[in-house]
Amino acid sequence: MKLKWIEIIEFAKEFRKELHKNPELTWEEVDTAKAIRAALKAHYTPYKEFANTGTVVTLAPNAKGTHIALRGDIDALQIDEQTTVPYKSQKPNCMHACGHDGHTATLLATAIWLKQHEEQLPGPVSLVFQPAEEGGHGAKKMLEEEALKGVEFIYGWHNWPAIKFGQAICPDGVVMAGNGTFHIDINGQGGHSSQPEISKDPVLAASAITMALQQIVSRRIAPQKAGVVSVTSIDARSGLTTIPSHAKIEGSIRIPDLKTRDEVAKSIKEIAQNTAKAYNTEAIVEFRNRYSPTINHENAASNMRKKLEEVLGKDYKSDIATPIMASEDFSYYLQEIPGAFALIGSNDGQEKHTKPCHNAYYDFNDELIEPVCKVFTKLANLECEFI
């Protein structure tokens, strides 16, 4: 028996809440994958397993048209939820604080709807339930296991509380920044706090390095380029009367292209080492590349904008500045397959929908599920009434 459109949407909303109650961290999404696969089985939708907890549905595999893929991510974050919603996470220090529960539920609803209309699909459609987006390079693993073999275009999205509900962005070119992390060990010589002159103070050096690093964006990157350098941790714990021998600085960068990433990494190393030397200490710098910028392909982005307008209306375009300086492992797909990634607004004025992603009070806006399902259906070139 086929479900009505509204029944599928309501099912997805409830499924989302169950996922929210039972989040799982990157590469640990075992029960999440089981729940997705059980729901697909219940709706007679075949699937294949990839990357342990990844799942891919391919509908109309023999259709002659263009093979597209639609992606949703499934992992949660190491955050202790502080909301009071009835479906609050039941796991301490584990929360769907980025909306991947909503992304998964949306893709599941799309899979069920498209399966019910499979014979009408003009081309194959793969629905990709991807693990480990939150720093785990899950997209890279899915590509390595050929989970997207034969796909000609790929589309993805992310809910975005900084954009009003009913609006979205899907620019040509860079939509989200690339990132990297830096780790600076500062070695000095500890001693009594009453005798700083015979010590080599790594705390003072760490403070100076932190301040100096803030000048990279203002003085080493052209004003026309986007960039962020954030020191997020300084660790130099010691006794109240003791100067420690060691301090550690860690942080992250966000950049619009790989050339700028290399330039910023070089600047961090130069500044840290030279500043440490000026304070009679030594700095050892390690830089780790993470995700590349997410760069939309022009034709695919144009197509997705058209579908967004059809669903959200002609005034859908947000004036939020791009690129967004957060990062996405969807970038791996766009390096291999033409496609586009959109940020779709979730801020409807309710306080819980104004909280940013990665916030302990964040909550996904369930009212996004229906319009995004419609966008996905239109990207699949399925002509049907939503009834």
Secondary structure, DSSP 8 states (H G I E B T S, - for coil): ----HHHHHHHHHHHHHHHHHS---TT--HHHHHHHHHHHHHTT---EEETTTEEEEEESTT-SS--EEEEEE---BS-------TT--SSTT-B--SSHHHHHHHHHHHHHHHHHTGGG-SS-EEEEEE---SSS-HHHHHHHTTTTTT--EEEEEEEEEEEETT-EE--SEEEE-EEEEEEEEEE-B-EETT-GGGSB-HHHHHHHHHHHHTHHHHHHS-TTS--EEEEEEEE----TTEE-SEEEEEEEEEESSHHHHHHHHHHHHHHHHHHHHHTT-EEEEEEEE----EEE-HHHHHHHHHHHHHHH-TT-B----SSBSS--THHHHHHHS-EEEEEEEEE-S-GGGTS-TT-TT----GGGHHHHHHHHHHHTT------
